[in-house]
Amino acid sequence: MPKLVGNYVGGYTWKEAQADMRAFKKELAGIDTGHFTKVIVKLPATPAEVKATRKALRVSQAVFAELVGVSAPSVKAWERGARRPDGVTSRLIRLLKKDPSFVKVWAKA
């Protein structure tokens, strides 16, 4: 049984757990109707991913915040685990982690 810690259950927020349940219900409906819907629920970037990406880019929290379009306190909260980035920002963080040279393209946009 997952351990309840604050607003998290086994590492998931209630919002994430509800999204998983909605996806599961759609899959169950597919069993009855024969029409399956593939639903992918991507979890937000973890504090370790955010920090590793920022370190790979060799930038401060303030500069990283400017790159991804958020405030510096948001980046601090992400790295502490107090908050999590939204889906689009998480994708950008993972993209920058995978290919740090993309920051040159992204910064010009």
C-alpha positions as CSV (number, residue, x, y, z in Angstrom):
1,M,0.0,0.0,0.0
2,P,1.5,3.4,-1.0
3,K,2.4,5.6,1.9
4,L,0.5,8.9,2.3
5,V,2.8,11.9,2.6
6,G,1.3,15.3,2.5
7,N,-0.6,15.7,-0.8
8,Y,1.2,12.7,-2.3
9,V,0.4,9.0,-2.4
10,G,3.3,6.8,-3.3
11,G,5.0,9.7,-5.1
12,Y,1.9,10.9,-7.0
13,T,-0.2,13.9,-6.3
14,W,-3.9,13.5,-6.0
15,K,-4.3,15.2,-9.4
16,E,-1.9,12.7,-11.1
17,A,-3.7,9.8,-9.4
18,Q,-7.0,11.1,-10.7
19,A,-5.6,11.4,-14.3
20,D,-4.4,7.8,-14.1
21,M,-7.8,6.7,-12.9
22,R,-9.5,8.5,-15.8
23,A,-7.1,6.8,-18.3
24,F,-7.8,3.5,-16.7
25,K,-11.6,4.0,-17.0
26,K,-11.1,4.8,-20.7
27,E,-9.2,1.6,-21.1
28,L,-11.9,-0.4,-19.3
29,A,-14.5,1.1,-21.6
30,G,-12.5,-0.2,-24.5
31,I,-12.7,-3.7,-23.2
32,D,-16.5,-3.5,-23.3
33,T,-16.9,-1.8,-26.6
34,G,-13.8,-3.2,-28.5
35,H,-12.6,0.3,-29.2
36,F,-9.4,0.8,-27.3
37,T,-8.0,4.3,-26.7
38,K,-4.3,4.6,-25.9
39,V,-3.9,7.1,-23.2
40,I,-0.4,8.2,-22.1
41,V,-0.1,10.0,-18.8
42,K,3.3,11.6,-18.6
43,L,4.4,12.5,-15.1
44,P,5.8,15.9,-14.3
45,A,9.6,16.3,-14.2
46,T,11.1,15.3,-10.9
47,P,13.2,17.6,-8.7
48,A,16.3,15.6,-9.7
49,E,15.5,16.0,-13.4
50,V,15.0,19.8,-13.1
51,K,18.3,20.2,-11.2
52,A,20.2,17.8,-13.5
53,T,19.0,19.7,-16.5
54,R,20.0,23.1,-15.0
55,K,23.4,21.7,-14.1
56,A,23.9,20.3,-17.6
57,L,23.2,23.7,-19.0
58,R,25.5,25.3,-16.5
59,V,23.2,28.1,-15.6
60,S,21.8,29.6,-12.4
61,Q,18.2,29.1,-11.3
62,A,17.4,32.6,-12.4
63,V,18.7,32.1,-15.9
64,F,17.1,28.6,-16.1
65,A,13.8,30.2,-15.1
66,E,14.1,32.7,-17.9
67,L,14.9,30.0,-20.4
68,V,11.8,27.9,-19.6
69,G,9.5,31.0,-19.1
70,V,8.8,30.9,-15.4
71,S,9.9,32.8,-12.3
72,A,13.1,32.0,-10.3
73,P,11.0,31.0,-7.2
74,S,9.2,28.4,-9.3
75,V,12.5,26.8,-10.3
76,K,13.6,26.8,-6.6
77,A,10.3,25.2,-5.6
78,W,10.7,22.5,-8.4
79,E,14.2,21.7,-7.2
80,R,13.0,21.4,-3.6
81,G,10.1,19.3,-4.6
82,A,7.5,21.7,-3.2
83,R,5.9,22.1,-6.6
84,R,6.1,20.4,-10.0
85,P,6.3,21.8,-13.5
86,D,3.3,21.5,-15.8
87,G,3.3,19.1,-18.7
88,V,4.7,21.4,-21.4
89,T,7.4,22.7,-19.2
90,S,8.3,19.1,-18.2
91,R,8.7,18.2,-21.8
92,L,10.9,21.2,-22.4
93,I,13.0,20.3,-19.4
94,R,13.4,16.7,-20.6
95,L,14.3,17.9,-24.1
96,L,16.9,20.3,-22.8
97,K,18.3,17.5,-20.6
98,K,18.5,15.1,-23.6
99,D,20.1,17.7,-25.9
100,P,21.6,20.7,-24.0
101,S,22.6,22.3,-27.4
102,F,18.9,22.8,-28.1
103,V,19.1,25.7,-25.7
104,K,20.8,27.8,-28.4
105,V,17.8,27.2,-30.7
106,W,15.3,27.8,-27.9
107,A,16.9,31.0,-26.6
108,K,16.7,32.5,-30.1
109,A,13.0,31.8,-30.5
